[in-house]
Amino acid sequence: MTDTAPRPTLEAVAARAGVSRATVSRVVNGGDGVRDNLVERVRKAVDELGYVPNQAARSLVTRRHDAVAVVVAEPETRVFADPFFALQLRGISKELTAHDNQLVLLLTEGRDDHARVGRYLAGGHVDGALVFSLHLDDPLPELIQRAGVPTVFGGRPGWSGDRRGVVYVDSDNRGGARDAVRHLAGLGRTRIAHITGALDQTSAVDRLDGYRDVMVDADPRLIAEADFTPAGGERAMRELLDRCPDVDAVFAANDLTASGALRVLRETGRRVPDDVAVIGFDDMQPVAEQTDPPLTTVRQDIEEMGRLMARLLLRGLDRGAPREGVAGRPSSVVLPTTLVRRASA
């Protein structure tokens, strides 16, 4: 075992900067009331000595851990296979990193994991939580409320119970769906089908409602339920072709679902867009630009959604968020969507 040099202390920094230990502590912990020239001297001494604050001691002073839990209510097989989650996590990570906060990723495989996540959040390990991909029967909102940790949600809340003070970031799922279906109708398509997402999630419900806003008198057989996955898109597309072989357009709840539908259409000899036009939702470029043909889709800025979730949480914490919620209750944000036209419709 090699010997390691002792870590520089606050006293060593104070001696190098020619100030008191208390002054160094205030600068290191972001306190006020220190003259600019002294702040500069302390920071220079910190850099020269390579001083790293002791996080445990710093937390006692600031009551902050500089760590945020990111809770994804999905199993790891889904999270690491779906580029949606990578984009959202990238946005969150960029914002937290810019503010020198650590990301603690928590995934849920089942009910036992929900209890584990609830215990972790209640244990005071993090300053707040970012939670997304919730399902309607998910116990996490109640567990988070019990834990008393400031939280921002990804997606419109759909659970029952008290939702006052809930802060969330979402896209205009209903409006984006309306734009997609109107575009298909504008192409002269009359048998427009919809492949839903998982209907225990509000994003899927909102996109279905947007479809129905335009297709008021649609044949109910033109709606097939899926689960936001390529396999789900394949199953639903086969159901639609069995029930309604004259379908001439499909609005899929996301790009992955659309990619599965395109495979089935190709296998069954349907030409896209000549015979059947297809539109997705998300505009995840690794998917939408590589389908055959490239996918017309509704774009939501997934990375920006993640960034905004983190920004709202950190803003609340900086205002002195109480344990029961985000201070000042920042307003929820609903981002606009845009239709991106490619070759499929």
C-alpha angles and dihedrals in degrees: 000000000000122000116248126212115251115262115255112256134214087254091056091050091047091051093048092048095041094235137109124278089243091057091051090049092052093050095045092048095046097251126160132237100062119122116245095242091053091047089054092050092050093048091049091051091048090053094046094049096038091234115184117191117240102247095208092052091043091053090056089057101039099028085223128115096193087226130114127195116226108201118195112188094214136087117263092248089065098039095053094042100048116073090207090076093046090054094048093046090049091056091048093047094050093052095045092046091051088058095043094250127140124233117226110194118210121182129187123221097170147329094304089057091053090059091047092051091048091052092048093051092047090050095076095243096130138035096229146337139246112204129186145160092045121174124219095250093043115134092204098095091056092045091049092049089051091049090055094219121149107253141185118196129214108225135018110300113249104171123113123250134050112347098167112135093015111147120203143164120218143152126246093264096167095047092046091052091051090052091051095050093044089053091053091048089049088058088061096256114150105173098060114171130195126214106200131212123234102313093211086074123076095226090062092045092050092049091049089050090051090053091050092048088066101029095050095161097032120153104257088223087069091070117082123179121230138156110243093269132112090241090052090050091052093050093047093047091053090050091051094050091049093049100034112019089172093065108136102180139028130200107197121200093235142359095263091054089048091051090056091048091051091054092055093046090052092048091051094050098253114145118224120246097357096064101016126016116209132201127182135190131239104037093230097178097209085062107028097048095045101050119103104271103018109260128254104216147161110260122221118176098240096174091050090051089058092046092050093049090056093043093053092049095048091046090054092047092050088055089056102265114211117232092255097059150328113314116245088011099248113221119263116249129223112192122212122245130217133203113242111201120213132149103293096074 
